C-alpha cells in the first residue's frame, strides 16, 4: 500500500496522546493507593493533560490532509454501526473532551469526595473522569487498529497483532513522554514512569517482531490466474495495458525498492525499541536530556514503523499491475 503521511502522523500522534493520558492516570491511581508520592496536581496532571490534548489535536488536524473534501468530514461518523473508521471519528473527540475535563479538574484542584470505596479510598471527579478516559483511550486504540485489522484481503494487517501493536506502541511512546515530562513537573515519578515505559517498549518489541515474522511467512491466496480469471498454466504479464499511471498504481503500491524497505525495517526496530529502551534504563534516575532524547528517537522510529506497516501490506490488485508494482 502507499503510505499516506497524514495517516502516519494521525496514528502516531494520537497514540502518544493516549499513552500519555494513560500514564497520568496510572500515576494518579498508584498515588491514590499510597504506592507513589502525590505529585503537584496543577503541574503534572493539569499540564500533562494539556500536552496530551495538543498531541491529539495535532493528530486530528493531520487527518484532514488525507481527505479529498474536508468540508464533508462530518459525514465520516454516519456509518458507526458497521465502520471502524466512523467509530474512531466518534471516539477521538469524546476522548479529547474527557482529557480536557480531567486536566481542568486537576488544574482547578477540584477534588470533592463523591463517595468512598469499601477500603476507605475516596473517589473524586478526577478518578471518575480518569476511568472513563482510560476506557475511551483503549476503545480508540481498538477502533484505529481495527480499521486495518478487519481487512481480510490484506493478510499483513488481518491479525490480532495489529491491535496489540497499536496499543503497545502508543503506550510506549506515551509513557516515555510522561517520564520526560515528569523530570520537570514530578521528579519523584520519573523512575516509575520510565520503568513502565521500558517494560511496554520491550513487550512492544516482542509483539512487533512477532508480526514481522508472521508476515514474512505469509503465502498469497490469489495468483495471477485468479486475478485475471484465466486458468492457463503459464501466464506472463508484458505490460500493464496503458501508458501512464493510475489511481491503482499510485495508491496501492509504495513504489520503493526491497532494499529500502529492509533498511527502514531495521531502522525502526533500532529507533523505536532498542535505543529508547537503553536510554530509558539510563534515564531512570532522572536524566531529563536522556529521557527527552528517548522520546524523540522513539517517535522518529514509530514514524518509520508506521510507514513500513502501510508499505508492507500487499494489495491483491498488485497481481494484475505487477509490471509496475
ZIFEN-V276487 format. One record per residue. RES is the residue in three letters. PHI is phi as a letter, one per 30 degrees, with the letter a starting at -180 (* if undefined). PSI is psi in radians with two decimals (NA if undefined). OMEGA is omega in whole degrees, -180 to 180 (999 if undefined). Layout:
# ZIFEN-V276487
res=<RES	RES>
phi=<PHI	PHI>
psi=<PSI	PSI>
omega=<OMEGA	OMEGA>
This chain:
# ZIFEN-V276487
res=<UNK	UNK	UNK	UNK	UNK	UNK	UNK	UNK	UNK	UNK	UNK	UNK	UNK	UNK	UNK	UNK	UNK	UNK	UNK	UNK	UNK	UNK	UNK	UNK	UNK	UNK	UNK	UNK	UNK	UNK	UNK	UNK	UNK	UNK	UNK	UNK	UNK	UNK	UNK	UNK	UNK	UNK	UNK	UNK	UNK	UNK	UNK	UNK	UNK	UNK	UNK	UNK	UNK	UNK	UNK	UNK	UNK	UNK	UNK	UNK	UNK	UNK	UNK	UNK	UNK	UNK	UNK	UNK	UNK	UNK	UNK	UNK	UNK	UNK	UNK	UNK	UNK	UNK	UNK	UNK	UNK	UNK	UNK	UNK	UNK	UNK	UNK	UNK	UNK	UNK	UNK	UNK	UNK	UNK	UNK	UNK	UNK	UNK	UNK	UNK	UNK	UNK	UNK	UNK	UNK	UNK	UNK	UNK	UNK	UNK	UNK	UNK	UNK	UNK	UNK	UNK	UNK	UNK	UNK	UNK	UNK	UNK	UNK	UNK	UNK	UNK	UNK	UNK	UNK	UNK	UNK	UNK	UNK	UNK	UNK	UNK	UNK	UNK	UNK	UNK	UNK	UNK	UNK	UNK	UNK	UNK	UNK	UNK	UNK	UNK	UNK	UNK	UNK	UNK	UNK	UNK	UNK	UNK	UNK	UNK	UNK	UNK	UNK	UNK	UNK	UNK	UNK	UNK	UNK	UNK	UNK	UNK	UNK	UNK	UNK	UNK	UNK	UNK	UNK	UNK	UNK	UNK	UNK	UNK	UNK	UNK	UNK	UNK	UNK	UNK	UNK	UNK	UNK	UNK	UNK	UNK	UNK	UNK	UNK	UNK	UNK	UNK	UNK	UNK	UNK	UNK	UNK	UNK	UNK	UNK	UNK	UNK	UNK	UNK	UNK	UNK	UNK	UNK	UNK	UNK	UNK	UNK	UNK	UNK	UNK	UNK	UNK	UNK	UNK	UNK	UNK	UNK	UNK	UNK	UNK	UNK	UNK	UNK	UNK	UNK	UNK	UNK	UNK	UNK	UNK	UNK	UNK	UNK	UNK	UNK	UNK	UNK	UNK	UNK	UNK	UNK	UNK	UNK	UNK	UNK	UNK	UNK	UNK	UNK	UNK	UNK	UNK	UNK	UNK	UNK	UNK	UNK	UNK	UNK	UNK	UNK	UNK	UNK	UNK	UNK	UNK	UNK	UNK	UNK	UNK	UNK	UNK	UNK	UNK	UNK	UNK	UNK	UNK	UNK	UNK	UNK	UNK	UNK	UNK	UNK	UNK	UNK	UNK	UNK	UNK	UNK	UNK	UNK	UNK	UNK	UNK	UNK	UNK	UNK	UNK	UNK	UNK	UNK	UNK	UNK	UNK	UNK	UNK	UNK	UNK>
phi=<*	d	d	c	d	d	d	d	d	e	d	d	d	d	d	d	d	d	d	d	d	d	d	d	d	d	d	d	d	d	d	d	c	i	c	b	d	d	d	d	d	d	d	d	d	d	d	d	d	d	d	d	d	d	d	d	d	d	d	d	d	d	d	d	d	c	c	d	b	e	d	c	e	d	d	d	d	d	c	d	d	b	c	d	d	d	d	d	d	d	d	e	d	d	d	d	d	d	d	d	d	d	d	d	d	d	d	d	h	c	b	d	d	d	a	b	d	e	d	j	d	d	c	c	e	d	d	d	d	d	d	d	d	d	e	d	d	d	d	d	e	d	d	d	d	d	e	c	d	d	d	d	d	c	d	d	c	d	a	d	d	d	d	e	d	d	d	d	d	d	d	d	d	d	d	d	d	d	d	d	d	d	d	c	c	a	e	d	c	d	d	d	d	d	d	d	d	d	d	d	d	d	d	d	d	d	d	d	d	d	d	d	d	d	d	d	c	d	c	e	d	c	b	d	d	d	d	c	i	c	c	d	d	b	b	b	d	c	a	d	j	a	d	c	d	b	e	d	d	d	c	c	a	d	i	c	d	d	d	d	d	d	d	d	d	d	d	d	d	d	d	d	b	d	d	e	d	d	d	d	d	d	d	d	d	j	d	d	d	d	d	d	d	e	d	d	d	d	d	d	d	d	d	d	d	d	d	d	e	d	d	d	d	c	d	e	d	d	d	d	c	d	d	c	d>
psi=<2.74	2.04	2.20	2.12	-0.48	-0.72	-0.61	-0.83	-0.65	-0.95	-0.63	-0.63	-0.81	-0.51	-0.75	-0.66	-0.77	-0.78	-0.68	-0.77	-0.75	-0.63	-0.73	-0.84	-0.52	-0.79	-0.71	-0.69	-0.76	-0.72	-0.62	-0.58	0.22	0.42	-0.24	2.71	2.58	2.03	3.05	2.03	-0.70	-0.80	-0.91	-0.97	-0.76	-0.94	-0.60	-0.69	-0.67	-0.74	-0.74	-0.69	-0.69	-0.77	-0.77	-0.68	-0.69	-0.72	-0.74	-0.72	-0.68	-0.56	-0.46	-0.40	-0.15	-0.08	2.36	-0.58	1.48	-0.47	-0.26	0.23	-0.57	-0.42	-0.28	-0.39	-0.07	-0.34	0.66	-0.35	-0.50	-0.28	2.21	-0.50	-0.77	-0.71	-0.69	-0.73	-0.54	-0.77	-0.64	-0.91	-0.61	-0.73	-0.77	-0.69	-0.71	-0.64	-0.72	-0.84	-0.68	-0.83	-0.67	-0.73	-0.71	-0.68	-0.72	-0.02	0.84	1.68	0.82	2.46	2.04	-0.65	3.01	2.29	2.82	-0.56	0.05	0.12	2.13	2.53	2.10	3.07	-0.60	-0.57	-0.74	-0.77	-0.65	-0.74	-0.80	-0.72	-0.64	-0.77	-0.78	-0.59	-0.81	-0.62	-0.68	-0.70	-0.81	-0.79	-0.81	-0.80	-0.67	-0.32	-0.64	-0.70	-0.38	-0.13	1.74	-0.49	-0.14	1.58	-0.51	-0.46	-0.48	1.37	2.56	-0.38	-0.48	-0.79	-0.79	-0.72	-0.67	-0.73	-0.84	-0.71	-0.68	-0.75	-0.72	-0.83	-0.65	-0.75	-0.62	-0.76	-0.70	-0.70	-0.75	-0.70	-0.64	-0.40	-0.42	-0.42	-0.44	1.27	-0.48	-0.24	-0.03	-0.86	-0.72	-0.87	-0.71	-0.64	-0.81	-0.67	-0.72	-0.72	-0.83	-0.66	-0.74	-0.77	-0.68	-0.64	-0.78	-0.77	-0.73	-0.65	-0.64	-0.70	-0.64	-0.75	-0.74	-0.82	-0.58	-0.24	0.05	2.50	2.17	2.43	-0.41	2.74	3.06	-0.57	-0.77	-0.45	-0.63	-0.05	0.47	2.25	0.20	2.40	-0.37	1.88	2.23	2.18	2.20	-0.49	2.80	-0.12	-0.09	2.89	-0.70	3.13	3.04	3.10	-0.69	-0.71	-0.33	-0.74	-0.33	0.20	2.50	-0.40	0.21	2.81	2.80	-0.63	-0.69	-0.74	-0.72	-0.72	-0.65	-0.66	-0.83	-0.56	-0.82	-0.53	-0.64	-0.82	-0.58	-0.38	-1.08	-0.84	-0.85	-0.64	-0.77	-0.73	-0.61	-0.71	-0.73	-0.68	0.08	-0.39	0.06	0.42	1.77	-0.81	-0.68	-0.77	-0.63	-0.70	-0.67	-0.77	-0.78	-0.78	-0.74	-0.69	-0.71	-0.70	-0.66	-0.57	-0.76	-0.69	-0.76	-0.62	-0.80	-0.65	-0.79	-0.72	-0.56	-0.42	2.11	1.80	2.39	-0.46	-0.29	-0.28	-0.67	-0.61	0.53	-0.37	-0.37	-0.84	NA>
omega=<177	-179	177	-176	177	179	177	179	178	-173	-179	-179	180	176	177	178	179	180	179	178	179	177	179	-177	175	178	179	-179	178	180	179	178	177	178	177	173	-179	180	177	-174	-178	-175	-172	-177	-178	-180	177	177	177	179	177	180	179	179	179	179	177	177	178	178	179	-177	-178	179	179	-175	175	179	-178	-178	179	-175	-178	-179	-178	-178	-171	-176	-173	-179	-174	-172	175	177	178	179	177	-180	179	-174	-177	178	178	177	180	178	179	176	178	-179	179	179	-180	179	178	-179	180	-178	-180	-174	176	-180	-179	178	179	179	-178	180	-179	-179	180	179	179	-177	-179	178	180	178	179	178	179	178	178	178	-179	178	179	176	179	175	-178	-180	-179	-178	-176	173	-178	-176	-178	-176	-175	-176	173	-171	-179	-179	-171	-177	174	179	177	178	180	-178	177	180	-175	-178	175	178	-180	-179	179	179	176	177	179	179	178	179	-178	179	-180	-173	-179	-176	-179	-179	-174	-179	180	-177	178	178	178	177	179	180	-179	178	179	178	177	178	179	-179	-179	176	178	179	177	179	179	-174	-179	180	-179	176	-177	178	-179	175	177	180	180	-179	-177	176	179	-173	179	-175	-178	-179	179	180	-179	-178	178	175	177	-170	-174	177	180	177	-178	-178	179	-170	-175	174	-175	177	-179	-177	177	180	179	178	-180	-180	178	178	-180	178	-176	176	179	-172	-177	-174	-168	179	177	179	178	-179	178	178	179	-174	-179	-179	174	178	-175	-178	-179	-179	176	177	179	-180	-178	179	-179	-180	176	177	179	173	178	179	-179	175	-180	179	180	-176	-177	-179	-176	-178	-179	-180	179	172	-179	-177	-172	178	174	-177	999>
